Amino acid sequence: MTSSVFNSERLLFTPVTPQTDAIPLIFAFPNEYTVGITSLGYQVVWATLAMRDDLQVSRLFTDTQESLPRQPEILGFSVSWELDYVNIFNILESLDIPLRAGERTESHPLVFGGGPVLTANPEPFADFFDVILLGDGEYLLGNFIDAYKEVRNAKRTVKLKRLSQVPGIYIPSLYHVEYFSDDGEIKSIHPIDADIPAVIQKQTYRGNTLSASTVVTEKAAWENIFMVEVVRSCPEMCRFCLASYLTLPFRTASLENSLIPVIEQGLKVTNRLGLLGASVTQHPEFMDLLDYIMQPKYDDVRLSVASVRTNTVTEKLAQTLAKRDTRSLTIAVESGSQKLREIINKKLANEEIIQAGINSKAGGLSSLKLYGMVGIPGEESEDLEATVTMMKAVKKAAPGLRLTLGCSTFVPKSHTPFQWFGVNKQSEKRLKFLQKNLKSHGVDFRPESYNWSVIQALLSRGDRRLSSLLELTRGFGDSVGSYKRAFKELKGKIPNLDFYVYSNWSTEQILPWNHLQGPLPQSTLIKHLTEAMGHFRSGAEIISIHK
C-alpha cells in the first residue's frame, strides 16, 4: 500500500538529495494519509524540510509511512485536530519512545509539534512534547533546524536550553507551573532558570506570498485539489474567533507576484482549485482573481471557495462560481439575532443575509450553507427564535435554493476576548429547539455534536494537569463518558470538568497560556470583552467575570 499511495503524488517542488551526514527526521501527521495530505500546513512544512539537504526526511501517517530511519534525531507532528492526541500516543509507542518528555533519554529523538491546536493552547499536551513551535512556520521552522544543528552533538538538556532562546520555540519542561491546590486555579507560571525567556511570543509571518499546495494527489480527501491560501487571518474579529484573533494581522497574498503565478503552476497538474482563507472574498483584488480564473483556457477548472463574507455574495460572484462547477457557497452568520451579532462584533444585518440567498439563487447556485452557533454569551430564548425567523425569511426570498444551517456550540478559545466564558449548559437543548423548528420549514439543520464541543472546550481551556486524564481516557475509548470516568478516577488530583468547561473565569486569574503571548495583549482582549458585555441585557455574566 505504501508505495502506491506515494506513487500517486505529483510534486510541485523538487526534494533535494540529502548530504551524507544529514539529520534523520520523521515528520508525522497523527491521522490517515488521506486526511494528512489534504492539510495545507502539513504539505508546506514537509516540502520546506524536504528542500533542505541537511535533513533526511521521512513521512509517517497512521496507516502508511515512507521508510523510516533506525535512529531518528527529530520526530515532528503537525497537529490540526485536538482528538488526534490518541494517535500521537500510538505513534510514539510504535517507535519505542516514552509518551512523556520527562522520561526520554539521550537515545530518544527530540519530539516537536506545531500547528493550530498547539499554537492556540499547548498546555494539555505539554508533557508529551520536548519542543513546541508557536505560530507561523515560514521562518520559525528554519530557525529551529539551524539552532538544533549548533547543538546537534550536545546533551539533551543543552539542546533544549539552546532551542528555548529561539523566538517562538517553547520548551514546556523549562517552565514550572504552581497551583493554589491540586484541583484549584493556577498560582504562577515561571521559567526554571533566569536565562529562559519568561514569555514566548507566537511568530507571525508578514510576507505577501502565502501557502500553496506542494503536492496534488487523487488519494487526498479532496481528490486532486490544488489549494491556495488567498488570505491569512480575518479582519472581522468576531469576539469568539480563534481563526481571527490568534492569527492577526489580516494578510493578503499579492495577486500579480504570488497568486497568479502559483495558480498557473498548479493548474498545469490538475483542474481542481481550492481558494482557502477565513474570509477569501475580502481579498482587495478578489474579483480580479476570479476574472483571471474565468479565462476560456480554464473552462474545465472546478473551483471550490472556503467560507465567504455574507455581504460579498453578489450575483456576479455566484454566477462566476456556478460557471466553474461550484454548486454551493458557505457563509458564517452565527445568529439571526441582531443583539447577539453586536455582542460578538459580527458586522452584519439580516437584510444582507437574505440578499446573499437571493443573489446565490439568481447567480445559478443550487445551495447555500449558513454557519450558526448556540450558547453565545448573552444569548436568550428570543435570540434562537430570531434565527428561525431569519432562516424562514431566506427560504421565502429564494425559493428552490437548498438551505443548510450548520450549527455548533460556543466553545471558549484562548487568545480571544471570550476565553473567560464557559460553555452554556443550555446549549444542547438549544440545538434541539432549532432542529425541531427548522425541520418543519424545509431547512436542512446539521448540528455539531454537543458532546464533542464539551471535549473541545476541555482541551481548549485545559492546563498541564490534563496529561494524566488524556493518558487515562485513551484506555476508556473515545466518548464523553470516558472523560467523565477519568475525572472520577482523578478526583481531588485535578480540577473537575465544570472548572474547565462550564465556569466563567475571572479576568484576574492566571490562564494556562499566560506565558504564551498571542498577537494582542491581555489588556486589549479585556477591552474587547467589556465592549461585548455592553450589549448584554442582564448583568449576571458581567459580575462573574469581572471579579
N, C-alpha and C positions, 0 to 999 in steps of 0.2 A: 504493500500500500504506500509506503513511504515514498518510493521513487516516483510512482505515478502522480502523486499529489504535487510533488515539487517539479516534476517534468512538465506539468500543465502551465507553469508560470511563465509569463512574458515580462521580462525585467525592463524597467525604464531607467536603469542606472547600470554601471559596469562595476561589479565587485572586483577588488584588486587581489593579486596573489600575495598572501602574507609572507613576511620575512621569516627566516629560519627560527629566530627566537621570539616570534610574535606571541602575545599574551593569549592563552586559550580561554575563550569566553563563551558561555552559554547564554543565549538571550531567549527567555521563555515567555509564553503567553499562557496564563493558567486557565485555558479552556480549549475547546476543539479547534482544529486548524481552520475550518470554515468561518468560525467566529473571529479568531485572532487575525487572520489575513484580511478581514474586512475592516479591521481597526486601522484608521489612517495613522494614528500615533505610533502603533507598533510597526507599521510598514516603514515609516520615516526614520525611526530610531534604528531599526535593523539596517537600512540602507546606509545611514550615517556611519554605523560601526563597520559595515562590510566594505566601506570605501577607504578604510584605514589599513595600511599594510603592517602596522604594529599590532594588529589584532587577528586572531584566528577565530572567526565567529561561527557558532552552530546554533540553529534554531530548534526550539523544543516546544511542543504543544501536548495536550493531554492524550491525544490519540495518534500522534506521529512525531518523528524527530529526524533531524539530519544526524550524521554520525558524530557522536559526542566525544570530546577529549577525555582521556583517562584521568587526568588531574587538572580540572579547570581551575583557574585562579580567580575568576569572577563569574558569578551567576546573577543575571538580571531578570527582573519581572516587570512587565508592563501591566498595570492593574487598572482596568476600567469598570469593573463591576464588583461591589462590596462582597457578595457571597462567594466570589472566586477564591476567597482565603482558604477554603477547604481544599481546592485543587493545588494551592501553593504548598499546603502541608503535605499532600500526596506526592508532589514532585520532589520536595526536599527529602522525604523518606526514601523515595525510589533511588535517589542519588547518594544515600547514606550520609545525609547532612542533618545534624540535630535541628529541631524546629526552632529552638531558642538561640538567639545570637550569643547569649552568655555561656552556652555550653559548647560552642565551636572552638576548635583548636587551630594551631598553625597549619595542620594538614587540610583544613577545610577552605573552600573558596570564600571570598567576601560576597555576601548576598546583598544586592542592591535592588531597590524598587522605585518606580516612578509612575506617573500617570495621574489622571484626575482624582481618583479615590485617595491616593496617598498625599497628593498636594493639598487637598481640602482638609483632611484630618487624619494624619498617620497614626495617632496615638493608640487606638485599639490594636494596631498591628505592629507597634514599635518594637516589641520584644522579639519579633521574628526576623527583623532586618538589621544588618550591620550598618547599611548606608541607605538613606532615602534622598532622592533628588526632588527638590521642591520647585515646581514651575515649569517654564518653557525649556525644552531641551536644546534649542538651537546652539547656544554657546555652552550651556551647563554640561552637556554630555562630553564635549571635547575637553573642557577644563577638568572634569572628573578623571578621564583617562590619562591626561597629561600629569596630573598630580599623583595618580597611582604609580605611574612609571618612575617617578622620582624616588618612591619608597618601595618599589616592587620587591626587593630582596630583604626588606626590614621585617621586624616582628609585627604581628597583627596590631598590637596596641599603638605602635609607632605609625603604622599605615593609617589607622583610624584618626589619630590626632592630626596628622598632616591633612587628611581629607576634610576634617572639620573646619579648616581655615579657608576652604573654597566657598565663595558666596553661593548660597542656595543648597549646599550639601549639609544634610542633617544626620548626625550620628547619635541615635537615641541613647546608646549606652553611656554617653558622656554627660547626660543630664539626669539630675536626681529630682524625683517628684515626691513631695511630702504632703500628707493628708491630715486633716484635723482628727480624723478617726478612720478605721479601716473602711467603714461604709459611709463616710462623710465627704464634705467638699474638699477641694484641693487647697492646701495651705500655701505651698510655694513650688516653683519650678526653677531650678538654677543649675548652671554647669558645674561639674565636679572639680574643675580647675580654673584658675584665673585666666589662663590663656585660651580658653574655649569661648567662642562668642556667646553672649547671654541671649541674643535674639538672632534667629536665622531669617533672612529676607528671601521670600519667594522670588525667583528670577523671571523677569519679563523681557521677552524679545520684542524689539521695537522696529524691526525692519519692515519693508513693504513687499517682501516676497514671502508668501505663506506656504503651507504644506500642500503637496500633491502626491498622488499615488506613485509608489516606486515599483509596483508590481500589479499586473492585471491577470486574473485567473478565473476560469469557469467554475473552480471549486470554492470560490468565495460565497458567503451568504447572499451577497448581491452579485449575481453572476456577471463576470466580465466587466465590472464597473470601473471606470477611471474617475477617482474622486479629486476634487479641487477645493481647497479652503479659500473661500471668497472673502470672508471677514473673520476676525477673531474678537471675542467678547461681544457685548451688545450695549448700545448707548442708552437703552431704555431704563436700565437699573430698577427693575421690579424688586421690591424690598426683600423678597424671599429667595431671589435667584442667584444660585451659585455660579451659573454659566456667565453671568454678567459681572458680579462683584469680585469673584476670585480671579478673573482673567483681565480686568481693566488694565490699560485703557483700550477703547474700541480701536481696532486697527483694520485697515482695508488693503488688500493686495493691489499693486499697481496694474492697471488694465493693459497698458502697452508693453511694459517691461516684464510682467510676470504672468498674468492670467492668459493672455492670448498665446504667447509662445508655448506655455506649458500645455494648454488645451490642444493646440496644434499637434504637439508631440504625442499626447495621449490618444487623440482620435486617429492616429496612424495605426494603433494596435487594437482598437475596439470602437464600437459605435454607441457605447453606453456611457453617458456622462452624468456625474453627480456633483451638484454645487452645494458645498457644505458651509455651515456657519449658523450662529444662533439667530441671525436676522439678515439673511443674504440680500433681501431687496433693499436694505439700507446702504448698500454699497453705492457711493455717489454716481458711479457710472454703470449701474446695473442694467439699464435699458440699452446702453451701448454694447454691453456684453451679450445681451440677448440678440441684438441686431447681428452681431458677429456670428453667433451660433445659428441664426436663421438663414445664413447664406445657402444658396442652392447646393453647393458642394457637400453640405452637411444634412441633406434631406433625409438620410436614413438614420440620423442620430436620435437615440432615445434619451430624453433629458429627465433627470429627477432633481427636484429642488427641495432642500431642507425647509424647515418652518419659515414662513414669511410674515412680515408685519402686516396686520389686518388692513390698515388704510393704504397699503401699497398695491392691493389687489385690484388692478384696473382691468377693464375689458380687454385691453391690448395685451396685458400680461397673460391673462387666461387664454386668449387666442393663440398667442405665441407658444405657450406651453402645450396646448392641445395639439398644435401642429407638430410638436416634437414628441408626440406619444405619451405626454403626461395626462393622466385621467383625473388626477385629484390634487388638491392643494391642502396644506396644513397651516392653520393659524392658531395662535395661543390667545385665548380671550380671558381665561381664568374664571370669570363670573359674569352673569348678566346684570349684576348689581353695580350701579354707579358708585355707591358708597364704598363697596369693597375695592373697586378698582382705584379709588382715591387712596384708600389705606395702603394698597400695595404699590402705588405710583404707576399704575397702568394707564397711560395717557390714551384713552380710547372711549368712544361713545357707542351706544347701541346702534345708532344710525349707520356708523361705519361698518359694523359687523354685518348688518342686514345688507348694506351696499356690496360688501365683499361676496355675499351669497348671490346677489343679482348679477354682479359682474362675472363671477365664476361660471354661472349658467349661460349668460349671454355670450361668453367667450368660447363656449363649447366644452367646458369641463363637465364630467359626469358626477363628481362627488366633491364634497368639502368636509374636511375633518377639522373639528374645533377641539382645542385642549382646554379643559376646565379643571377646577380644584375645589375641594370642600375642606372645611376646617381652617380656613384662613383666619388669622387672629381678628377678632371683631365681628365675625360672621354671626348672623341671627337667622331665624327661620324665614323671614321675608326675603332675605338675600337669595335663598335657594329658590323661592317662588319666582324671583326676578329672572333667574337663569332659565327656568321652564318657560316663562313668558317670552324671553328673548329667542329661545330655540324655536318656539311656535311661530314667532314673527318672521324668522329667517325662512322657515318652511313655507309659510304663506307667500312671502315675497318672491321665492324662487322655486315654484312647484316643479317637481320632477328631478330636482337636484338631490342626490343622495346625501343625507346629513348624518354625520357621526359625531358624537361627543365623547371623546376620551377623557376620563376624569381620574385624577389622583387625589390623594390625601395630602394636606400640607405637612411637610417634613422640615424641621428646622435645619439649616445648613450653616456650618462655620463660615466666618468672614462675611456674613450678611447681617443686615440690621435685625432680621428676625431670628437670629441664632439663640436669643434669650427666651423665646416662646417654646412651650411644649406642644405636643400633638394634642388635638382636641378629641376628647374621648367620645364625643357625639359623631365623629366622622363616619363611622361605619353605617350608622342609622341614616345619615345624610346622603350617603351614596345610594342606599336603598330607596330613599324618598325620590331621588332623581330618576333612578331606574324605573320605578313604578309610574311616575308622572310623565316620563318622556316616551316610554314604550308605546303607550296608547296614542301618541301623536306621530308615530312613524319615524321617530328619531332612533338611530342605532346607538345605544348607550354602551360604552365599553369602560367599566370601572377598573382601575388598577387594584390589585389585591390590597385590602386594608392591612392584613397581617404582614404583608411584605413591607408596607410603609412603617409599621412598628419596628421591624428589624432594621430597616434603613435608618430610622431616627436613632435607634440604639447605637448603630455604628457611626452615624454622622456626628453624634454628640459624645461618644464614648471616650474613656481615658485608658491608661495602661492596665488598670485593674481588670479590664475585659479579656486580657490574654488568656487567663485561666478558663474563663467562660467559653471562649472560642475553641479551646482545646477540648473542653467537655462536650459542647454541642455537636462537635464533629462525630462523636460516637453515638449520639442520640438520633441522628437523622435531621433532614433539612425542613424543619417546620417551627412555627411559633411555639408549639408545645415543648420542643427541645430546649428552646431558650428559657422558657419558664421553669422547666425541670432543672436546668443548670443553675438558674438563680436560686432555686430552693436549696440545692446542694451547697451553694457557696454563701448561704445566708449569714450575715454578720461579717463576712470577709470582704464583701464588695457592696456598693450601694444597690438598692433594689431597682427593678425595671422602671417603676414610676419616676425615680430620681432622674434617670437618663432620658426617658421618653416623654412623659406627660407633664413634668413640673416646669413652671416658668422659673427661669433663673434670674437672680439679681444681677444688675449691671455692675455691681461691685465685686462679685465673686470671681475667683481666678478660673478661667476656662482652660480645658485641657490643651488648647493650642495657643495659649497666651505668649509662648516664647517663639512662635512662628508667625512672622509678620506678612500679612497679605498686602494687596495694593493700597488699602485705606487704613488709617489708624483707627483704633477703637473709638476715639472721641468723635470721629466723623460718623461711624456706624450708629453711635448712640444718638447723635443729632438726627440722623435719618429715621431712627426708631421713634424718637419723640415727635417728629413731623407726622409719621404714620398714625401715632396714637391720638393726634389732634382730631382725627376723623372718626374716632370711636364714639359710639353712643353712650356706653356705660364706662365708668372709671375703674371697674374691678380689676381688669388686667393691668392697668397702669400702676396701681398700688402694689401689685405683686411683683412687678419687675423693677420699678424704681424704688428700692427699699430706702 
